[in-house]
Amino acid sequence: HNAVGFFLTPGFLGMMYYFVPKKADRPIYSSRLSVVHFWALIFTYMWAGPHHLHYTALPDWTQSIGMLFSLILLAPSWGGMINGILTLSGAWHKLRTDPILKFLITSLSFYGMSTFEGPMISIKSVNALSHYT
């Protein structure tokens, strides 16, 4: 989890915060939200790792910490996704003609879906049904 959280995610989000405003010819919707998004990911992502280890020999309190931080990560992740999508306010017409912008918005949508799926699967009762199947 730490490898994904610290090496891949910030780089991809950095590209999003650079390319979406550049292709839309619009400023980022909220620079404050982008800063909160980045630092919230940095401080909480590493604690979400134990949610992959539910129902193992790992102590229950550690599994619960992983679940809690995974659920907390839902807010900054969706804040970043919404920030990227709202950057297109007033420039939605560009999606018809710009294939790169279509790809960027599609990737933001998939980022939102995956950051919803992760916290939901971290809930122990959901994890019991889905993780090892």
C-alpha positions as CSV (number, residue, x, y, z in Angstrom):
1,H,0.0,0.0,0.0
2,N,2.8,2.4,0.8
3,A,4.4,1.9,-2.6
4,V,1.1,2.8,-4.4
5,G,0.3,5.6,-2.0
6,F,3.7,7.3,-2.0
7,F,5.2,6.5,-5.4
8,L,2.4,6.2,-7.9
9,T,-0.6,8.2,-6.6
10,P,1.1,11.6,-6.0
11,G,2.8,11.5,-9.4
12,F,-0.5,10.7,-11.2
13,L,-2.3,13.4,-9.2
14,G,0.4,15.9,-10.0
15,M,-0.1,15.1,-13.7
16,M,-3.8,15.6,-13.2
17,Y,-3.3,19.0,-11.5
18,Y,-1.0,20.0,-14.4
19,F,-2.7,18.7,-17.5
20,V,-6.4,19.1,-16.7
21,P,-6.1,22.9,-16.3
22,K,-3.7,23.2,-19.2
23,K,-6.0,21.3,-21.6
24,A,-9.1,23.1,-20.3
25,D,-7.4,26.6,-20.4
26,R,-8.9,27.1,-17.0
27,P,-7.3,27.6,-13.6
28,I,-7.6,24.7,-11.1
29,Y,-11.0,24.9,-9.4
30,S,-9.5,25.2,-5.8
31,S,-5.8,25.3,-5.1
32,R,-6.6,25.1,-1.4
33,L,-8.4,21.8,-2.0
34,S,-5.5,20.5,-4.0
35,V,-3.1,21.2,-1.1
36,V,-5.5,19.6,1.5
37,H,-6.0,16.6,-0.9
38,F,-2.2,16.1,-1.2
39,W,-1.3,16.4,2.5
40,A,-4.3,14.3,3.6
41,L,-3.1,11.5,1.3
42,I,0.4,11.8,2.6
43,F,-0.6,11.6,6.3
44,T,-3.3,9.0,6.1
45,Y,-2.4,6.6,3.2
46,M,0.2,4.6,5.1
47,W,-2.3,3.8,7.8
48,A,-4.8,2.2,5.4
49,G,-2.5,-0.7,4.5
50,P,-3.8,-3.2,7.1
51,H,-7.3,-3.2,5.5
52,H,-5.8,-5.8,3.1
53,L,-5.2,-8.1,6.0
54,H,-8.6,-8.5,7.5
55,Y,-9.2,-12.0,9.1
56,T,-5.5,-12.8,9.2
57,A,-3.2,-13.2,12.2
58,L,-2.8,-9.5,12.4
59,P,-4.2,-8.1,15.7
60,D,-7.8,-6.9,15.4
61,W,-7.0,-3.4,16.5
62,T,-4.5,-3.0,13.6
63,Q,-7.2,-4.2,11.2
64,S,-9.6,-1.7,12.6
65,I,-7.1,1.1,12.2
66,G,-6.7,0.1,8.6
67,M,-10.4,0.2,8.1
68,L,-10.8,3.5,9.8
69,F,-8.1,5.3,7.8
70,S,-9.4,3.7,4.6
71,L,-12.8,5.3,5.3
72,I,-11.1,8.6,6.2
73,L,-9.3,8.5,2.8
74,L,-12.6,8.7,1.0
75,A,-13.0,12.4,1.7
76,P,-9.7,13.7,0.4
77,S,-9.7,11.4,-2.5
78,W,-13.1,12.4,-3.7
79,G,-12.2,16.1,-2.9
80,G,-9.3,15.8,-5.4
81,M,-11.5,14.0,-8.0
82,I,-14.2,16.7,-7.7
83,N,-11.6,19.4,-7.8
84,G,-10.3,18.0,-11.1
85,I,-13.8,17.7,-12.6
86,L,-14.9,21.1,-11.5
87,T,-11.9,22.6,-13.2
88,L,-13.8,22.1,-16.4
89,S,-16.6,24.5,-15.3
90,G,-17.3,26.6,-18.3
91,A,-15.2,24.4,-20.6
92,W,-17.3,21.3,-20.9
93,H,-17.7,21.9,-24.7
94,K,-14.0,21.1,-25.1
95,L,-14.7,17.4,-24.3
96,R,-16.4,17.0,-27.7
97,T,-13.2,17.8,-29.7
98,D,-10.3,17.1,-27.4
99,P,-9.5,13.4,-27.0
100,I,-6.8,14.1,-24.3
101,L,-9.3,15.9,-22.2
102,K,-11.8,13.0,-22.6
103,F,-9.1,10.6,-21.4
104,L,-8.2,12.8,-18.4
105,I,-11.9,13.1,-17.3
106,T,-12.4,9.4,-17.8
107,S,-9.3,8.7,-15.6
108,L,-10.6,11.1,-13.0
109,S,-13.9,9.2,-13.0
110,F,-12.1,5.9,-12.6
111,Y,-10.0,7.4,-9.8
112,G,-13.3,8.3,-8.0
113,M,-14.7,4.8,-8.5
114,S,-11.6,3.1,-7.3
115,T,-11.3,5.4,-4.2
116,F,-14.9,4.5,-3.4
117,E,-14.4,0.8,-3.8
118,G,-11.3,0.6,-1.6
119,P,-12.9,2.1,1.5
120,M,-16.1,0.0,1.0
121,I,-14.1,-3.2,0.8
122,S,-12.1,-2.2,3.9
123,I,-15.3,-2.5,6.0
124,K,-14.9,-5.8,7.8
125,S,-18.4,-7.1,7.1
126,V,-18.1,-6.3,3.4
127,N,-14.5,-7.7,3.3
128,A,-15.7,-11.0,4.8
129,L,-18.0,-11.5,1.8
130,S,-15.7,-10.2,-1.0
131,H,-12.0,-10.3,-0.2
132,Y,-11.2,-14.0,-0.4
133,T,-13.7,-14.9,-3.1
